[in-house]
């Protein structure tokens, strides 16, 4: 056995595959990834949390599963899941774009290290592990025994930028691989399983998943008795249409979208009702309302410092949050919700019904926050903002289209629940304001040419007496720009 193969045979201990030889290439590669949350922050240290080889020693290619802690100069620390392919250099031409670097020393000296999910052989191995439940070092693979998983579907990566990575297997399943991971069950596994148990057909149920079980350790070391959700396999909805793209096509054709918006409101209400029945709910009281308002106010203050264009509207925006605090909750129920609902998180299936996807919530928020019960109005506000985003992506701006869709969505929601979301104006305005502030921060950071889209809502929400149609017309998008999407997770046609 070669020296490299001998070193790789000790494959389930972090000490067996030291990060040292890989650190320089990972330090350069990580900040370039769409899913890396530390952009703009200097990396001070990479820490190996876990290392597992998923193929026998000496296999070519090899597949190395890493959990890597990343410490940044501003004091933040995150944990990322990496699946690294290892082959003798040079890589085959088809894998050249996936290259991370070449190891010059250590157990992988002379080998090319690359993004493993781009290698069909390694992607197929990951599905095979999910078909056969069991443990592999700290990794645990599990599945629904009643859900069939085909043996040899051809894998392909889902194209487009994502905050995670997804693989489509044939035409039957899609695997979401979480990149930034936390201790605790990810809502994208927890909530669809709860909905399936409740008999809700609006969200396809997970058929397999995998987690890491790490021993408890010192605080801040990313070691915990709670498992970390690493990936979820779900059915792939063939023939489905992404809600965001469908809305844009209707706008471009000058076609009505209110029937779809009404049906989408009903589907959202069904999901909310099922979640409320399956998982605990609470009633908002003064303390909870104050906590919500304080969080919104703090996000506003931070965003104003970063986005000076918000300064003239800060007092008016804060008024929405002050009104929420003054409402003292008024007994509004809080429950588990989607947490990041917009048109890009919906699919119109081949039979014309609506499905909701991506229950991970806003990935920038801590996992504990995303698992906390909140008023269902938060999801509704996200969808109302999404209709506005779609309308403002169209030239000329189509305010009547957005207003009609917003009304139809709320009416569809009320048809199922018996209560129109617009009957809670204080709560709805607060959440819609919070979402617009979030959008302004995102656009300022990533797409400054589109900052005018949330700014139009900022003006309307800060001056609530002025109808949106009388606001100054925002400048049109630059020629050749793609239609904007309101959130950092781009719309995805498949279920992801």
N, C-alpha and C positions, 0 to 999 in steps of 0.2 A: 504494500500500500504506500502511495506517495506521502510525502510530509504534509501536503495540503489536505489530502483525503483523511489522513490520520487525525489532523486537527479538527476537521469537520465532523468526525465521528462522535465527538463529544458535543451533541447538538441541542441539548435542552437546557443548558445552563448559560446565563448571560456571560459568565466568565469564560466560557468555552470559545466564544466568538467575540473578542474584544472589539469595541467600537473604534478604537484608535486608528487602525488602518483605513477604516471607512469614513472617519470623521471629516477629513478635508473635502472629500467629494460631496458628502451630504450637506455640509455647511454651505457649499456653493449652490447645490441643487435645490434644497428645500425652499429658499425664498422665491424661487421662480415658479413654484407650483401654485395653481389657482386656489387650492384648498389650504394653503399655508396662511395661518391667521396673523403671523408676526411680521407682515410686510412693513418696511420702514423702521423696524426695531432691530438694533444690533444684537446678534446672537452672542452670548457670552460663554455658553457651555452646552454641549450635547451629552446626555446621559443615557446609557443603555439600561432600560427597564426590564426588557425580556428579549430573548433571542431563541428561535426555534427553527431547525431545518425540517422542512416538510417533505423532503425526499431522502432516501437512504444515502449514506456517505459515498462520495465519489460519483454520484449521478450527474449526468450532463444533459440538460441544464440542471442546476440546483435552484431551489427556491428557499430563500431565507426570510422568515417572518420576524420583524423587529417591532418592538414598542420603544420609541425613543423619546426621552424627555428633552425639551428645548427650553433653556433659560435665556431670557433676554435682559438687556441692560436696564430696562425700565422696571425690573422686578417681576415681570410676568413669567409664568411657567406653564407650558402645555405639554401634552403627550400625544404623539402621532403614531399611527400604524403604517408601517412600510412593508411591502412585499417585493423583495429584491431578487431578480434573476441573476444567476452567476454562470458564465460560460467562459471557456478559454478564448482569449482575444485572437483575432478580431470577431466582432459580432456579424452574423449574417446581415446582408443589406436591408432586409425587411425590418430588422430590429434596431438599426442604427439610430432612428429618432428617439428611441427609449434609453439610450446610453446615459448613465450617470457619471461613470468614470472608470479608470483602470486601477486596480489594486497593485501597489508596488511592493508591498511587504505583508507579512502575516499569513494566515491560512489561505487567503485568496490571491496570493501573489501571482501575477501573470494572467489574471482573469479579468474579464469585463464585467462590471456590475451595472445592471439596468433595471428599469421599471418592469417588474415581473408581470403585471396585469396586461402588458402589451404583447406578451408571448402566448399564443394560443395553447401551447402544450402546458404551460403553467396555469393558465386560466382554467383549462379543463381539469387539472389536478384539484383546484380549489372546489369545483363542483363535486368531484368524486369524494372529497372529504366530507362534504355536506350530505351526500347520499348515504354515507356509512357513519352514523353517529359514534362518538367516542372521544377520548382525550388524547392529546398529543402534547406532552409537556404541560405547560399552563393553559394551553388552548383546549376548549371544549366545543365539540360540534354536536348540534342537536337538530331534530326535525320532527315534523308532524308525521306520525307513522301512517296516517290514512291518506296523505297527499302524495301522489306519484311524482317522481322526478326522473326524467329520461336519462339514459346512461351516457350517450355520446353526442349531445347536441354541439354544433360548432359555436364556439364563443367569439364574441366581438366586443370591443370596448364601445360604450356609448359616447358618441361624439359630442363636442361642445364643452364649454367650461362648466365645471360643477364645483360645489363645495365639498363633494365626496367623489368617489370613483364608482362607476357602474359597468357591469358586464352583462350583455344580452346573450343568452344561450338558445340558439336556434330561434324558434318563434314561440317558445313556451314559457321561459322564465327570465327574470332579471335579478341580478345580485347587486345590492348596494354595499360597497365597502366603505365604512366610516374611516375617515382619515384622522380627524382630531377627536380623541376619545377621552371619556371621563369615567370614573367609577359610578356604577349604577346602571340600571336598564335604560337604554335609549328609548324615547317615546315612539320612535319609528318601528320598534318591535313591540313595545308594551301596548300601545293604543290599538293598532290593527288586530292584535290577538284578543284584546278585550272586546272589540267590535265584532269579531268573528264569533266569540262566545255568546254575544248578545243577539246573534242572528242578523246583524246589519250587513247587507250585501253591497253597500256603497264603497267599501274599501276591501280590496282583495287581501285575504289572510296570508300571513307569512307561512311558508312551507318548510323552511329550514333557516338556521341562524348559527352563528358561532360567537364565542365569548372568550375572554381571558380571565382566569382566576389566579390572582397574584396574592402572595402572603402579605399580611399586614406589616407595615414598616413605619419608619419615622415620618412625621407629618411633612407634606410637601414633596415626598419622594415618589409619588405616583404609585405607591404600593398600598393596597387596601384589601380588606376582606370582601368587599363588594365586587362582583364581576364587572368587566368592561365589555359592553356590547361592541362587536367588531364588524359584523356583517349580517345582512338579512336577505334571504332569497324569497321572491314573491312571483306570482304569475305575471306574465307579460301580456298586456291587453292588446291583442292584434286588432288592427283596424280602427284603433281609437284616434281621436283628434285632440290635440292640446288646446285647452280652453283659450289661452292667450292668442295663439295663432288663428284659431277659429274666429275670435272676436275681431282681429285685425283684418281678416279676409272679408268679413261682413261689412266692416267700416269702408274698406276700399271699394266694395261693390255698391255702397250706399244702401245696404240692406238692413232691415230691422233685426235686433238681437234680443228683444224683450221676452219672447217666448223662452229662449234659452236661459236668460237671466232668471226668469220666474222659476223654471225647472231647477236651476242651480240653487236657488234659495230654498226650495223644498228639499233637495238632496242634503244641503248643509244642515238644515233643521233636523233631518232624520239622523244624521251623524251625531249632532249635539245631543239629541234625545237619547240615543243609544249609549253614548258615553256617560250621560248623567245617570242612566239606569244601571250601568255596569260598574261604575267607580264612584267613590265617595264625593259628595257635594257639601258645600258650606254656604252660609249666608254672610254677605259682606256686612260688617258692622263698622263703627267709627274707626277702630284701629286698622282694619284692613283697607278701608277707603283712604285713610291718611297715608298708609304705606304705599298704596298705588300712586296717589298724587305726588308723594315725595319722590318716588322713583322717576316719574314723568318729568317733574320739575328739575331734578338733577340732570337727566338726559338733555333737557332743553338748555340748561346752563352750559353744559359741556359742549353742545353743538354750536351755540352762539359764539363761544370762544374760537371754535374751529371754522365756522362759516359766518363771516361778518355780515353777509347779506341778510341774516336773520335778526340783526340787532334792532332795526326799527319796529319789528313786530313782536319782540320778546314779551312786553307787558301784556299785549292782547292774547298771546298764546298761553302765558302763565295763567291768565284768567280762567281758561278752560280747566286747568288742573286745580286751581283754587276752588272752583265751583264743585268739582268732584269731592274734594276734601270737606267742603261745607255740607255736602249731601249726607255725610255720615253713613254712606252705604245704603241706607234705606232698605235693608234686607234683601238686596239683589243677590240671587244665587250665583255662586262661583263653582266651576266644575273643571274637569279636564277638557281641553279644547285642542284644535289643530295647532294653533300658535303662530302660524306664518301663512295664513290663507290668502291666496290671490289667484287670478285666472291661470297662471302657470302651474298651479298645484292641482289642477282639475283636468279630467279627461272626459270627453264625450265618447262613449263606447259605441261599438258597431251597431248595437240595437237602439241607439238614440238616448240612452240614459246617461247620467253623470256619475263619475267616480271621483273621490278625493284621494290625493296621494301625498307623500312626503310629510309625515307627521313628526319629523325631527324637531320642528320649531325653528326659530331664528338661531342659527348655529353660533352666532357671536355671544349669545347669552349663556351663562353657566347652566349646566344640566339641572341643578336643583331648582333654578327659576323656571325652566321649561316644564318641569313636572309639577309645578304648583298650580292648584285650581285658580282659574280666573273667570270673570264673566264672559259668557259666549259672545257678547257684543264686541270683544276684541277681534274675533275672527270676522265678524260682519264688517267692522270698520276696515279691515284689510281688504276685503273684497270690494267695498265701495271705492276705496282708493284705487284699486286695480281698474275698475271701469273708467275712472277719471284719467288714469295713465293711458289707457287704450285710446280714449277720445283725443287726448292731447298729442298722441303720436300721429294723428291724422291731420292732413293739411287740405282745407282749412280746419281749424279746431271745431269739433262737433259737440258743443255743450248739451244740446238737446238729446243727442244719442246717449251721453253719459247719464243725464238726469233720468231718462226713461229707463235705462238699465238698472240704475240704483233703486228706483221706485219698484220696478218689477221684482228685483231680487228680494227686497224687504217684504213685498206682498206675498211672494212665494214662501218665504220663511214663515210669515204669519199664518198662511194657510195650513201649515203643518203643526205649529206650536200653539196657535191661538193668540199670539202676542206679537205685534209689529215692533221691530227693533227701534223704530223712530219714536216709540212711546217712552223711551229712556234717553231724552235728548242730552242731558248732562253727561251721562256715561258715554254715549255714542260720540259726542263732540270731543270729549277728553281722549278717547282712544284713537279717533281719526286724526286729532292734532298730534298725538304721540307718534303715530305712523308717518305723518308728513314730515315731522322733525327727523325721524330716522332716515327717511328717503333723502332729505336734504343733505344729511351728513354723508350718506353713501354716494350720492351723485357728485358732491364736492370732491370726494376722495378719488373716485374712479371714472366719472364721466361728467366733467364740469360743463360740457356743452348741453347737458340735459338738466342742469340745475333749475332751469326755468319751469320745469314740469312740477316738482313739488313746491316751488316758490309760489306758483299760482294758487295752490291750495293753502299755503301759509297765509297769503293775503286774505283769502276768503275766511279762513278760520280765525284769524286775528281780528277781523272786522266783521263779526257775525251778522251785523245788521245789513251789510251790503250783499245783495245777491251775487252769486258767482258770475252771472252773465254780464254784470256791469263792471267787472274788474277790467283793468287795462289788459289788452290782448297780449299774451306773452309772445316773445319772438319765436318764429318758427324754427324747427330743427335745422341744423346745417345740411346743405345739399349732400346727398349720398349717404347720410347717416341711417343706420338701422333703426327700426322702431324700438323705443326704449322699453325696458322691462323694469317693473317697479322695485325689484328686490334683488339682493346679491345672488340668490339661487336662480339661474336662468330656467326658463320654461323647458320642460322635457316632454316630448310626445309619448315615450313609453312610461310605464309605471316604474318609478325609481325611488 
